[in-house]
Amino acid sequence: MARNGSKDQRRIGRPPAGARAGEKVKDYPQLSIRLPDEVKAKLQALSMVASRPQWRIITDAIECYVRDRSRAEQRMVEELAVRRRRGRRHSSARSR
């Protein structure tokens, strides 16, 4: 069967799965953590039940945790996170 050259064909493989459109998870910085067995088991189970990758569950949990902080703490967290992101951009640009 001949292949159709139309633009509506699907691409082969898994679509990008980043947090925002066009982002790829493989481009995200990695984090290594140690968890008690029971917490790791809950994370794996939650991932299966919710049909979501573990990184998304952890990301959502952090967002919920920040949302439960006071407004002052939320502002401080956001300010520190912005500084950290800016610092990473500048250091990665210098290393090129």
Protein Blocks (a to p, Z undefined) as FASTA:
>chain_A
ZZdfbfkbccedjddfbfbehiafklpccddddddfklmmmmmmmmmmnopafklmmmmm
mmmmmmmpcfklmmmmmmmmmmmmmmmmmmmmmmZZ
